[in-house]
Amino acid sequence: MMTTLVQLRACGNKVRLASYSWMILILAALYCPAALQATAQPLVWDAISKEYAAKLGETNIYFTFTATNLSSEEVLIRAVRGSCGCTIPKLPALPWRIGPGASGQMEVLVDIRGKRGNLSKVVSVDSSAGLSLLAVNVKIPENRELNLQLAKADRQAVFKNECATCHVYPTFGKTGEALYTAACGICHESDHRASMVPDFKALLKPTDANYWETWVRKGKEGSLMPAFARSEGGPLDDAQIKSLVEYLTKHVSKELLDLGNPFAGP
């Protein structure tokens, strides 16, 4: 199990970082790319973070990152991973070898179908020069009609193909709070929660066990909310759903005025 150990030694303004946890590196890639660039030596990228403002109708966004080997020895890139199934790095066959003084390019595809708002993803590059984290940020324009059409076409797509890596596999064998984190928190509690995903801490509707049972098991047709029950094409069995409903009822339910459907979006 990965652990985080940060040892800080006061010596003027010098601070030595002994090791990093995955979360610290993710935050560094998103919020402090300049600091992370220094740790990627001798492999230097043309940018650690890139942004793009998508246009209406665009579904796939492409970013290109250029890596330069500043050392006198070959750099071997062993593995490259996207932080979610919608973020796909494309590069020469692995292992990718970059000779001394040479450069190479890697393309990153971000699938923004069914999304809106600000989307931030990270690509990790594991090489003989160390770990590099590259952030891609997409500002997606509001297009509610398109999102609804995509959701109506297949709101269960989040459980299929590449998306299963983040939205299905982490739920295996989990119940209660752990299942909430894996199945619900990945979207509803994310620091980079897309604007079309409701914040459970700001629900505008009273909730109880029946409410959560319906939403978890059935989702909602014509929306982006998928059905999690296996009988509906989701990943959860009855025992998992029961434990999740119990957790949501105890820790998330609110006694509020009925002001509408929180999953309907703005």
N, C-alpha and C positions, 0 to 999 in steps of 0.2 A: 504494500500500500504506500502510495506516494506521500511523503510528509514534507512539511515546510520548515526549514531551519534558516533563519535570517540572523546572522551574527554581525552586530554593528560594533566596530571598534573606533572610539574617538581618537583621532589623531589629526588635529587641525580640522580641515574640512573634508578629510578623506574618510570614506565609509566603504568597508569591504563586505560584499555580499557573498556569503559562503555557498548558498544554494537557493534555488527558486522553486516555488510550487507552481503547478500548472496555472492556477488562478492568477498568481502575481504576474506571470508572463503574459497571460491573456490581457490583463488590465494594462500592462505596459505597452503592448502592441496597439491597443485602442486609444490610450490616453497619453502615452509618453513615447512615441515612436523614436524620437531622437536618442533617448537613453538606451533603447534596445539595440539600435544600430551599432553602438559601440561594442556590444557583446557578440556580434555576429562576425567579427574579424577572424580570419583574413578574408572571408567571403562578404562582399559588400553589395547591397542591393541599391538600385537606382532610387527606390523609395520603400519605406517600411509601411506606409499607409497611403492608400489611394481612394479617391472619391469620384462619384459619378452621379449626375442628376438625370434620372431616366425620363424618357418621353412617353406619353400616352401610347399604348399599343405595344411597347417593347416588352418582351418576355425574358430574353436572355441578355445578360450584360457581361461583356468581356473586359478583363483587365490584363495587362501585360507587365510583368516584372522582369527586369534585367539584373543578373548577378555577375559580378566581376571578381575574379580571384586575384587578389593583390599579393599573394605570397609567392614563394619560389618553389612551392610544392603543389602537386595536384590535389584538388579538393574533390572528395567523393560524396555525392548526395545519395543517401541510402533510402530515405522515405519522405513522402510528401502527403499530408492529409488536410482535408478541409474540416472545419468545425461542425459542419452539418451536411446532410445529403444534398442540399441545394447549392453547395459550394464545391465545385469540381476543378481541381488543378490538372492542367494538361502540360506535359513536359516530355523530353526525350525518354527513352526506355531507361528504367532503373537497373543498376546504379548509373546515375548521371555523373559523368566525369568532366570536370572543368580544369583545364591545364593552367599552369602558371601564367598570369597575365591575360588569360583568356576570359571571354564573357559568354553568357548563354541566356536564353529567354524562356520564361515559363508563363503560360496563359492560365488565367483563372476564370472559369465560367460561373456566374451566379444566376440561378433560376429565380426570377421574381414573380412568377405566376401566382396569383391569389394573395399577394402581399401588397401592403401600402405603408406609407410612413417612412421612417428612417431604418434601414437594415444594415447591421454591422456583423461581419463574419471574419474569421481568422483562418489562415492557412499556415500550418507548421511545416518547417523544412528541417529535417534531421540530416546533418552532414558531418563529415570528419572535422569541420571547422566549428562545430557546435550547433545549437538549436537557434533557428531564426523563425520569428513569427511575423507574418505579413497580414495587415488588416485591409479589408475592402469594405467600403461604405457606399451604400446606394440610397439616394433620396428618391423615393417612389411617389409619383403624383397620385392624387386621389382619383379613383375611377371606380366608384362603387358598383356601377352596372356591370363592368367587366368582372370584378371580383365575385359578384353574385352569380354571374353566368358560369364562371370556373367552378365555384362551389357546387352549383346545381349539377354540373357535369360529373363531378366526382369528389365529394367532400372527404372520402376515405383515402384519397391519394397520399395523405400524410403517413399512412401505414404501409405504403408500397415502395418497392424498388430502393433507391438510395435513401429515401426519407426514413425507412425502417431502422436505419442505423441509429438515429437519434430518438425516434418516437415509438419503436416497438421493442427492440432488443433490451434497452435498459429497464423495461417493466417486468422482465422474466423473473419469476420467483419472489417478487416484492409484494408487500401488503402495507396498509396503513400509511404512516408518514413517509416511509421510503418510496412507496408507490406514488403518493401525491407528488413528491419531488420529481420522480422520473416521468410520470404521465401528465401531470398538470403544471407543476412548477416550471418545467422547461420552457413553457410559453407564458403562463400567467404571472410567474414570479421573476421573469428574466429582467435583468437590468436594461436590456435592449428590447423590451417587449414591443412588438409591432403595434401600431396605433389601433388596428382593427381587433386586437385581442383584449378582452375586458380585464380590468384590474380587480381581483377578488377582494381587495381591501377597500374598494369604492363601489361596491354593488348598490344598485338603486332598487332592489327588490328583496322582500323578505324571503328567506330560504329555510327549508327543513329537509328531513330525510327523503321525503317523496320527491321534492324538487331536485335534489342531487341525484337520486336514483334515475329519474327520467333523463336528465342531461347527460349523465355518465353513460348510461346504457344505450340510449337512443340518439343522443345529440339533437340536431335540428335540421330537418330538410330545408334546402334553400339557403343555408347559411354556411359559414366556414367551420362550424362546430361538428366534428365527426362523431360517430357512434363508437364507443369503446368496447361494447359487448362482442364476444366472438360470434354470436349468432347474427350480428349485424355487420360482420366484416372487420371488427376491431380486434385488439390483442388480449383483452382481459377476460378471465373466466368469472363465474358467478361469485366464488369466494373472494377474489380480488376486488370485484365491484362492491361487495358488501363491506369489506374493510375500508375501501376508499370513501364510500358514502358515510360510514361511521366517523371517519376522520374529518371529512368536510363538514358534517353536521356539528361536530364538537368544536372545531377550531375556526371554521370560516363562516358558518351561518350567521345571518344578521336579522335583527328584528327592526325592519324599516317599513316605511310607507310603500305601498305598491306604486312605483313610479314608472313601471314598464319593464321590458325585457332587457337585462344587462348585456345579453349576447347579441343584441340587434345592431350594436355599433352606433356611432354618431349619425 
